[in-house]
Amino acid sequence: MKKTMMLLLTIVLAMVISACAGDKSSTIEVKQSAKEMADQMVEKVEQPAQMELSAEEFRNLYNIDPDKLEDYSVRVPMMNVKTNEIAILKVKDAKDVAEVEAAAKQRAENVMKQFEQYLPDQYENAKNYKLITKGNYVLLVISDSADELIKVYDSFFEQK
């Protein structure tokens, strides 16, 4: 009888733990698309004029196969005198998150190299890039307002 009760208690406890673990993953999903998130970020935190990358431009600059992403939005400066960039990348498969992070980091390093001898203030801006991962979402921000942009981004993930 004691063994049966212990077994039953263990099963119930395992179910409760797994149910709680399942709740945590649901907080990673957001209702907005990557483009809507980027729109809100630049609406709330002013940035220099930016343009959205096409799929081909994205592939060339980030060296990421767009098929590995469920959704993405990348904003780059319209003129090559600024380094401000925002990339929101939602990875389809969790096993590819590290690869996407590495590609985003490489993109930031490429921007740094591009401005190293060109515009010192923009080189400093690029050196202070932020790379954040939340679940299957990867965010790259190059901006002198990175902390404010990240606060807006984080608000998309707050549990309601």
C-alpha positions in Angstrom: 0.0 0.0 0.0 2.8 2.4 0.9 4.6 1.6 -2.4 1.4 2.3 -4.4 0.9 5.7 -2.6 4.5 6.7 -3.2 4.2 5.7 -6.9 1.0 7.7 -7.2 2.5 10.7 -5.4 5.6 10.6 -7.7 3.4 10.5 -10.8 1.3 13.4 -9.6 4.4 15.4 -8.7 6.0 14.7 -12.1 2.8 15.9 -13.9 2.7 19.1 -11.8 6.4 19.8 -12.6 5.9 19.2 -16.3 2.8 21.4 -16.4 4.7 24.2 -14.8 7.6 23.8 -17.3 5.1 24.0 -20.1 3.8 27.3 -18.9 7.2 28.9 -19.1 7.6 28.2 -22.8 4.3 29.9 -23.6 5.6 33.2 -22.3 8.1 33.2 -25.2 5.5 33.6 -27.9 4.5 37.1 -28.8 1.4 38.2 -30.7 3.1 40.7 -33.0 5.0 39.8 -36.1 8.7 40.7 -36.3 7.9 43.6 -38.6 5.2 44.9 -36.1 7.7 44.6 -33.3 10.4 46.6 -35.2 7.8 49.2 -36.2 6.8 49.8 -32.6 10.5 49.9 -31.5 11.4 52.7 -34.0 8.1 54.4 -33.3 8.9 54.7 -29.6 12.7 55.2 -29.9 13.7 57.5 -32.8 16.3 56.1 -35.1 18.0 57.5 -38.3 16.2 56.8 -41.5 16.2 53.0 -42.1 15.0 50.6 -44.7 13.7 47.0 -44.5 16.0 44.4 -46.1 14.7 42.2 -48.9 15.1 38.4 -48.6 18.1 38.6 -51.0 19.8 41.5 -49.2 19.2 39.7 -45.9 20.8 36.5 -47.2 23.8 38.5 -48.4 24.4 40.6 -45.3 23.5 38.0 -42.6 24.5 34.8 -44.4 21.4 33.1 -43.0 19.1 31.0 -45.1 15.7 32.7 -44.7 14.0 29.2 -44.7 15.5 28.6 -41.2 13.4 31.5 -39.9 9.7 31.6 -39.2 9.6 35.4 -39.3 12.1 38.2 -39.4 12.5 41.9 -39.8 15.8 43.7 -40.4 16.2 47.5 -40.6 19.5 49.0 -41.9 20.4 52.6 -42.4 19.3 54.2 -45.7 22.6 55.9 -46.0 26.0 54.3 -45.4 27.0 57.0 -42.8 25.2 55.4 -39.9 25.5 52.0 -38.2 22.1 51.8 -36.6 20.5 48.4 -37.3 17.7 46.4 -35.8 17.3 42.7 -36.6 14.5 40.6 -35.1 14.9 36.9 -36.1 12.4 34.2 -35.1 14.0 30.9 -35.7 11.8 27.9 -36.8 13.7 25.2 -35.0 15.4 25.6 -31.6 18.4 23.6 -32.9 19.3 26.5 -35.3 19.2 29.3 -32.7 23.0 29.1 -32.0 23.7 29.2 -35.8 21.5 32.3 -36.2 23.1 34.0 -33.1 26.6 33.3 -34.6 25.5 34.8 -37.9 24.1 37.9 -36.2 27.3 38.3 -34.2 29.3 38.0 -37.5 27.1 40.7 -39.0 27.8 43.1 -36.1 31.5 42.4 -36.5 31.3 43.1 -40.3 29.6 46.5 -39.5 32.4 47.3 -37.1 35.1 46.5 -39.7 33.3 48.6 -42.3 33.4 51.7 -40.0 36.7 51.1 -38.2 38.7 53.4 -40.5 35.7 55.4 -41.8 33.7 57.1 -39.1 35.1 56.7 -35.6 31.8 57.6 -33.8 29.9 55.0 -35.8 32.6 52.5 -35.2 32.1 53.0 -31.4 28.4 52.7 -31.9 28.9 49.4 -33.7 31.3 48.1 -31.1 28.5 48.5 -28.5 26.0 46.3 -30.3 23.6 44.1 -28.3 22.7 40.5 -29.1 19.8 39.1 -27.1 18.1 35.7 -27.3 14.7 34.8 -25.9 13.5 31.4 -26.7 13.6 31.2 -30.6 13.9 34.9 -31.0 17.3 36.6 -31.7 17.6 40.4 -31.5 20.6 42.3 -32.8 20.6 46.1 -32.1 23.3 48.5 -33.2 22.2 51.9 -31.8 23.3 54.6 -29.4 19.7 54.1 -28.0 20.1 50.3 -27.7 19.0 50.1 -24.1 15.8 52.0 -24.8 15.1 49.8 -27.9 15.7 46.7 -25.8 13.2 47.9 -23.2 10.5 48.2 -25.9 11.5 44.7 -27.2 11.3 43.2 -23.8 7.8 44.5 -23.3 6.6 42.2 -26.1 7.6 39.2 -23.9 6.1 40.3 -20.6 3.5 37.9 -19.3 0.0 39.6 -19.3 
